[in-house]
Amino acid sequence: MKTLAVALSAFVAFEHVVFMVLEMFFWTKPLGRKIFRRSEEEARSSEGLAKNQGLYNGFLAAGIVFALSVGDVRFLAFFLSCVVVAGVYAALTVNRRIFVVQGVPALAAAVVVSLAYR
């Protein structure tokens, strides 16, 4: 069970590194515009916001990786919870699809972590 907890948590961290790269470096490029469903004008006008958002996703990934590397379950649970909250908020304010992509994996990881490290 602990192996699954680590694997799911690592997957969530990996996802957030991908989000960071997409938002910080590909937001205005064709790939980023396609993934985030933005016109060229929308992407250009929101580029600064996307880069900031990408940076935050990088911090979430770093927090999860840090928690895994030092073996601190409390930090791991905290950062996974942050991702779940961000996914819920994004689903309510932007698009429900975000919760499926971001929140569900983090929620699954958080549940398995809580069961594995009782």
DRENLUMMI-120095 format. One record per residue: residue in one letter; chain; x, y, z of N, C-alpha, C, O in turn. Coordinates in pm, 1 decimal. Example, Ala and Ser with C-alpha at 12.3 -4.5 7.8 and 13.67 -1.06 7.14 Angstrom:
2
res/chain/n.X/n.Y/n.Z/ca.X/ca.Y/ca.Z/c.X/c.Y/c.Z/o.X/o.Y/o.Z
a/A/1319.0/-569.0/780.0/1230.0/-450.0/780.0/1320.0/-330.0/780.0/1423.6/-331.9/846.5
s/A/1285.0/-225.0/708.0/1367.0/-106.0/714.0/1290.0/3.0/787.0/1340.9/113.8/803.9
***
This chain:
118
res/chain/n.X/n.Y/n.Z/ca.X/ca.Y/ca.Z/c.X/c.Y/c.Z/o.X/o.Y/o.Z
m/A/82.0/-119.2/0.0/0.0/0.0/0.0/86.8/126.2/0.0/52.3/225.4/-64.2
k/A/198.7/122.3/71.5/287.7/238.4/74.3/347.6/265.6/-63.5/366.8/381.2/-101.4
t/A/376.8/160.0/-137.9/430.2/177.2/-273.8/327.7/246.7/-362.3/363.0/334.1/-441.5
l/A/202.5/208.8/-349.5/96.3/273.1/-426.4/81.0/419.7/-385.5/59.5/506.3/-470.4
a/A/91.8/446.8/-256.9/81.4/584.5/-207.0/192.1/671.1/-266.9/167.3/783.7/-310.0
v/A/313.3/618.2/-269.1/426.6/692.7/-326.5/407.2/711.3/-476.5/430.9/819.6/-529.8
a/A/364.1/605.8/-544.0/345.1/613.4/-689.6/238.3/715.8/-727.0/258.8/796.6/-817.6
l/A/125.4/712.9/-658.3/19.1/810.2/-687.7/63.4/952.6/-656.6/33.6/1045.5/-731.6
s/A/134.0/969.1/-546.6/184.1/1102.8/-510.2/285.6/1152.2/-612.6/283.7/1269.2/-650.5
a/A/373.5/1064.2/-657.0/472.2/1101.1/-759.7/402.8/1138.3/-890.1/446.3/1230.0/-959.7
f/A/294.6/1067.1/-923.6/217.8/1100.2/-1043.5/158.9/1240.6/-1033.2/162.8/1316.5/-1130.0
v/A/104.9/1275.6/-917.7/48.8/1409.9/-897.4/158.9/1515.1/-913.1/137.1/1619.3/-974.9
a/A/276.6/1487.6/-857.3/388.3/1581.1/-873.0/426.0/1594.6/-1020.0/447.0/1705.5/-1069.0
f/A/434.5/1482.2/-1090.3/467.6/1483.8/-1233.3/365.6/1566.4/-1311.0/402.5/1648.6/-1394.9
e/A/237.0/1544.3/-1282.6/132.5/1622.6/-1349.2/156.3/1772.2/-1331.3/142.8/1849.6/-1426.1
h/A/191.2/1812.1/-1211.0/208.6/1954.8/-1184.2/334.7/2012.4/-1247.3/339.9/2131.4/-1278.2
v/A/434.5/1930.0/-1266.3/550.9/1975.7/-1344.1/508.6/1997.6/-1489.2/548.6/2095.9/-1551.6
v/A/428.6/1907.3/-1542.0/378.4/1922.6/-1679.0/293.6/2048.9/-1690.0/309.8/2126.2/-1784.5
f/A/203.0/2070.8/-1594.1/120.5/2192.3/-1595.5/209.3/2316.6/-1592.0/185.3/2413.3/-1664.3
m/A/312.2/2313.1/-1507.0/403.0/2426.7/-1495.4/468.5/2457.0/-1629.7/470.8/2572.0/-1673.5
v/A/520.9/2355.4/-1694.0/588.6/2375.3/-1822.9/490.9/2428.5/-1926.6/522.8/2522.5/-1999.5
l/A/372.9/2369.5/-1933.8/273.3/2414.5/-2031.0/234.3/2560.0/-2007.3/227.3/2638.9/-2101.6
e/A/209.2/2595.1/-1882.4/163.7/2730.7/-1851.9/275.2/2833.9/-1862.8/250.9/2946.5/-1906.3
m/A/394.7/2797.8/-1824.7/503.7/2895.9/-1826.5/570.7/2911.1/-1962.5/618.1/3019.4/-1996.6
f/A/574.8/2803.8/-2039.9/653.6/2807.6/-2163.6/573.4/2782.7/-2291.5/620.1/2816.4/-2400.3
f/A/454.6/2724.7/-2280.7/378.0/2690.6/-2400.9/240.6/2756.5/-2407.9/163.6/2728.5/-2499.8
w/A/209.1/2842.2/-2313.6/76.5/2903.4/-2306.3/36.2/2971.2/-2437.6/-77.2/2955.8/-2483.0
t/A/128.0/3045.7/-2498.3/95.5/3119.8/-2621.3/130.6/3042.4/-2748.4/102.9/3088.0/-2859.3
k/A/190.8/2926.6/-2731.5/227.7/2844.2/-2847.4/106.8/2760.4/-2890.4/13.5/2742.0/-2812.3
p/A/108.2/2709.9/-3013.6/-6.2/2630.6/-3060.9/-43.9/2514.6/-2967.8/-162.5/2490.2/-2945.4
l/A/54.4/2443.4/-2913.9/25.2/2331.8/-2824.4/-49.9/2379.6/-2700.2/-152.4/2322.4/-2663.1
g/A/0.6/2483.0/-2637.3/-63.5/2536.2/-2517.5/-202.0/2589.9/-2545.3/-294.6/2566.7/-2467.6
r/A/-217.3/2662.1/-2656.1/-349.3/2716.7/-2690.6/-449.6/2604.9/-2716.9/-567.1/2616.5/-2682.3
k/A/-402.6/2497.7/-2777.6/-491.4/2384.0/-2804.7/-532.6/2314.6/-2674.8/-650.8/2287.1/-2653.6
i/A/-435.6/2286.4/-2588.3/-463.6/2216.7/-2462.5/-556.7/2299.0/-2373.9/-650.8/2245.3/-2315.3
f/A/-530.4/2429.3/-2364.2/-608.9/2514.7/-2275.0/-726.0/2583.4/-2345.3/-796.9/2664.2/-2285.4
r/A/-745.0/2550.2/-2472.5/-858.6/2600.8/-2550.2/-865.9/2753.1/-2548.5/-968.2/2811.4/-2512.7
r/A/-756.4/2815.8/-2587.4/-747.0/2961.4/-2589.9/-714.9/3009.1/-2730.5/-638.1/2945.8/-2803.0
s/A/-773.7/3119.5/-2767.4/-737.4/3182.5/-2894.7/-601.1/3247.8/-2875.8/-554.0/3264.1/-2763.2
e/A/-539.9/3284.2/-2984.6/-409.5/3351.0/-2975.2/-422.0/3479.7/-2894.6/-335.4/3510.6/-2812.7
e/A/-528.7/3554.2/-2917.4/-549.8/3680.0/-2844.4/-568.5/3655.3/-2694.5/-509.3/3724.5/-2611.7
e/A/-650.9/3556.7/-2660.7/-672.5/3523.6/-2519.2/-542.4/3480.0/-2452.8/-512.3/3519.8/-2340.3
a/A/-466.1/3398.2/-2523.6/-339.8/3349.3/-2467.4/-242.0/3463.8/-2445.3/-178.2/3471.1/-2340.3
r/A/-229.5/3551.6/-2541.1/-136.4/3663.9/-2526.2/-178.2/3757.0/-2412.1/-93.6/3805.0/-2336.6
s/A/-308.4/3782.1/-2400.0/-354.1/3875.2/-2296.6/-345.8/3815.5/-2156.0/-344.3/3889.7/-2057.8
s/A/-340.5/3684.0/-2145.3/-334.8/3620.4/-2013.3/-200.5/3552.5/-1985.7/-188.3/3475.3/-1890.6
e/A/-101.5/3580.6/-2067.2/27.7/3513.1/-2055.0/91.2/3531.4/-1917.3/142.0/3435.3/-1859.5
g/A/88.7/3652.4/-1864.8/147.8/3675.8/-1732.6/78.0/3597.4/-1622.8/142.9/3542.2/-1534.0
l/A/-53.5/3592.8/-1629.2/-130.1/3515.2/-1530.7/-96.8/3367.2/-1541.0/-81.7/3299.1/-1439.5
a/A/-85.4/3317.3/-1663.9/-54.4/3175.4/-1684.2/84.1/3141.4/-1630.3/103.4/3036.0/-1569.7
k/A/179.4/3230.0/-1652.3/314.6/3203.3/-1599.8/313.7/3198.9/-1447.3/380.4/3115.0/-1386.8
n/A/238.4/3288.9/-1385.8/226.9/3289.7/-1240.4/160.2/3160.9/-1191.6/204.9/3099.5/-1094.7
q/A/54.4/3121.5/-1258.8/-15.0/2997.3/-1225.4/78.7/2877.4/-1241.2/78.1/2785.8/-1159.0
g/A/158.0/2879.1/-1346.4/254.7/2772.1/-1368.4/355.9/2763.5/-1255.6/393.2/2654.6/-1212.0
l/A/399.6/2879.1/-1209.1/495.2/2881.5/-1098.8/435.3/2816.5/-974.2/502.8/2740.2/-905.2
y/A/309.7/2846.4/-945.7/242.7/2784.9/-830.9/231.3/2633.5/-847.9/248.0/2558.2/-752.0
n/A/202.8/2589.9/-969.4/198.5/2444.9/-993.1/335.4/2382.7/-968.6/345.0/2271.0/-917.9
g/A/440.1/2454.0/-1004.1/575.7/2406.0/-976.1/601.8/2394.8/-827.2/667.2/2300.7/-782.1
f/A/550.8/2490.9/-750.2/566.8/2484.5/-604.8/492.9/2365.0/-545.7/543.4/2299.9/-454.2
l/A/373.6/2335.8/-597.5/300.5/2218.6/-550.0/379.1/2090.9/-578.8/390.5/2003.2/-493.2
a/A/433.0/2081.6/-700.0/514.4/1964.7/-735.4/636.5/1955.1/-644.6/670.0/1847.0/-596.2
a/A/702.1/2067.2/-621.8/821.1/2067.8/-535.9/786.5/2024.4/-394.0/862.9/1951.2/-331.1
g/A/672.7/2068.8/-343.8/631.3/2029.6/-209.4/608.1/1880.2/-198.0/647.5/1817.6/-99.6
i/A/543.8/1823.4/-299.0/518.5/1678.5/-297.1/649.6/1601.5/-307.5/670.7/1504.2/-235.1
v/A/736.9/1644.6/-396.8/867.3/1577.3/-411.8/948.6/1589.3/-282.8/1011.8/1492.9/-239.6
f/A/946.6/1706.6/-222.4/1018.4/1725.9/-96.1/963.9/1630.7/10.4/1040.5/1562.7/78.7
a/A/831.5/1626.2/24.0/770.1/1539.7/125.3/805.4/1393.2/101.2/833.8/1319.1/195.3
l/A/803.4/1352.5/-25.3/841.3/1214.3/-57.1/988.6/1189.0/-26.1/1024.1/1082.9/25.3
s/A/1073.2/1285.1/-56.9/1217.5/1264.0/-39.5/1259.6/1257.8/107.3/1355.4/1188.4/141.2
v/A/1189.1/1329.7/194.0/1223.0/1325.5/336.7/1133.7/1228.0/414.1/1154.7/1204.2/533.0
g/A/1034.7/1172.3/345.2/946.4/1074.4/408.6/852.2/1133.2/511.4/815.3/1065.9/607.6
d/A/812.6/1258.8/492.0/723.6/1323.2/588.2/579.0/1314.4/539.3/539.5/1385.8/447.2
v/A/502.0/1227.7/600.5/364.3/1203.2/559.3/276.7/1326.2/583.5/184.1/1351.8/506.6
r/A/304.6/1401.6/688.2/224.0/1521.6/714.6/240.5/1624.0/603.4/141.8/1681.3/557.4
f/A/364.2/1648.0/559.2/386.1/1740.1/447.1/320.1/1686.7/320.1/258.6/1761.7/244.3
l/A/333.7/1558.1/298.7/274.4/1496.8/179.9/123.0/1515.3/180.8/64.4/1554.8/80.0
a/A/60.8/1487.3/292.9/-84.3/1504.0/305.1/-123.7/1650.1/285.3/-225.1/1679.9/222.3
f/A/-43.5/1739.9/339.0/-72.4/1883.0/322.9/-69.7/1924.1/175.9/-163.5/1987.6/127.7
f/A/36.3/1888.8/104.8/48.0/1930.9/-34.7/-55.7/1862.0/-124.1/-108.1/1923.9/-216.7
l/A/-85.2/1736.1/-97.4/-191.6/1669.4/-172.9/-325.7/1736.8/-145.6/-406.7/1752.9/-236.8
s/A/-349.2/1775.8/-22.1/-472.2/1846.9/12.0/-480.6/1981.4/-59.8/-587.8/2021.9/-104.9
c/A/-368.8/2049.1/-69.9/-365.7/2176.1/-144.6/-407.1/2154.5/-289.8/-481.5/2234.8/-346.1
v/A/-359.6/2047.8/-349.4/-395.4/2016.8/-488.2/-544.4/1985.9/-498.9/-610.3/2030.1/-593.0
v/A/-597.7/1910.7/-403.7/-741.1/1879.5/-405.8/-822.8/2008.2/-395.6/-917.8/2027.4/-471.5
v/A/-787.1/2095.4/-303.6/-859.3/2222.4/-286.1/-849.4/2306.7/-414.1/-948.6/2365.0/-458.0
a/A/-731.2/2312.9/-472.8/-714.7/2387.6/-597.6/-800.7/2328.3/-708.7/-858.6/2401.7/-788.8
g/A/-809.0/2196.3/-713.7/-892.4/2129.8/-814.3/-1039.8/2158.8/-795.1/-1111.9/2182.2/-892.1
v/A/-1085.1/2157.5/-670.7/-1225.5/2189.2/-641.5/-1255.1/2334.1/-679.4/-1355.7/2363.1/-744.1
y/A/-1167.5/2423.3/-639.1/-1188.0/2565.8/-669.7/-1190.2/2589.9/-820.8/-1274.6/2663.8/-871.4
a/A/-1097.8/2527.8/-891.1/-1093.3/2543.9/-1036.9/-1218.9/2486.5/-1102.5/-1269.8/2542.6/-1199.5
a/A/-1267.8/2376.2/-1049.9/-1390.4/2316.3/-1104.7/-1509.1/2409.9/-1085.4/-1595.3/2420.4/-1172.6
l/A/-1513.4/2477.0/-972.5/-1624.3/2567.4/-943.2/-1614.7/2699.7/-1018.9/-1716.5/2761.5/-1049.8
t/A/-1493.0/2742.6/-1048.5/-1475.7/2875.8/-1107.0/-1434.0/2876.3/-1253.9/-1453.1/2976.5/-1322.8
v/A/-1377.6/2766.1/-1303.0/-1327.2/2765.3/-1439.8/-1393.0/2656.3/-1523.7/-1466.5/2684.9/-1618.3
n/A/-1365.5/2530.2/-1487.6/-1413.3/2418.7/-1568.9/-1408.3/2291.6/-1484.2/-1307.1/2263.3/-1420.1
r/A/-1516.5/2216.1/-1484.3/-1522.3/2092.8/-1404.6/-1418.2/1989.9/-1446.7/-1375.9/1906.5/-1366.6
r/A/-1377.6/1996.5/-1572.2/-1277.5/1902.6/-1624.4/-1146.5/1911.7/-1545.1/-1074.1/1812.9/-1532.7
i/A/-1117.3/2028.5/-1492.6/-993.4/2047.1/-1416.2/-992.9/1957.2/-1292.5/-888.7/1903.0/-1255.8
f/A/-1108.5/1941.1/-1228.5/-1111.6/1854.3/-1110.9/-1079.2/1710.4/-1147.7/-1010.8/1640.6/-1072.9
v/A/-1128.1/1666.4/-1262.1/-1101.7/1529.4/-1305.5/-952.7/1509.2/-1329.2/-895.8/1407.8/-1288.7
v/A/-890.2/1605.5/-1394.7/-748.1/1594.3/-1430.7/-657.5/1618.4/-1310.9/-556.9/1549.3/-1294.5
q/A/-691.6/1714.5/-1227.9/-603.9/1756.1/-1118.8/-649.9/1705.1/-982.9/-569.5/1652.3/-906.2
g/A/-776.7/1720.3/-953.0/-825.8/1687.1/-819.6/-841.5/1539.4/-792.1/-807.8/1492.6/-683.3
v/A/-892.2/1465.2/-889.0/-915.5/1322.2/-866.5/-785.3/1246.6/-837.6/-781.2/1169.4/-741.8
p/A/-678.2/1265.6/-917.1/-553.9/1194.8/-882.6/-500.0/1234.1/-744.3/-449.9/1149.2/-670.5
a/A/-510.5/1362.3/-709.9/-462.1/1406.2/-578.6/-548.4/1349.3/-466.7/-496.8/1310.6/-361.8
l/A/-678.8/1344.2/-488.5/-768.8/1286.9/-388.9/-739.6/1137.5/-370.4/-735.0/1087.8/-257.9
a/A/-720.2/1067.5/-481.1/-686.0/924.9/-473.0/-555.0/905.5/-397.7/-544.6/817.4/-312.3
a/A/-455.5/987.1/-429.1/-326.5/977.6/-360.5/-343.0/1006.8/-211.2/-286.4/936.5/-127.5
a/A/-420.0/1109.6/-178.1/-439.4/1146.0/-37.7/-509.0/1034.4/40.1/-472.7/1005.9/154.3
v/A/-608.0/971.9/-21.1/-679.0/861.4/45.3/-583.7/743.6/67.9/-579.0/687.1/177.2
v/A/-508.3/707.0/-35.4/-416.2/593.7/-21.1/-306.4/626.6/79.7/-267.6/540.2/158.3
v/A/-256.0/749.4/78.8/-154.4/789.4/178.2/-212.3/775.8/318.7/-146.9/722.6/408.5
s/A/-335.3/824.0/337.5/-393.0/817.3/472.4/-415.7/671.9/517.0/-403.2/641.5/635.6
l/A/-448.4/583.4/424.4/-466.6/443.0/459.9/-332.8/370.3/479.9/-321.2/283.2/566.1
a/A/-234.5/405.9/401.5/-105.6/338.3/407.3/-23.2/376.0/529.7/56.6/296.0/578.5
y/A/-42.6/497.8/579.0/41.2/547.4/687.6/-38.8/572.4/815.7/-14.3/670.5/886.0
r/A/-131.9/485.9/845.5/-210.6/498.4/970.2/-126.7/477.5/1090.6/-176.8/484.4/1202.8
***
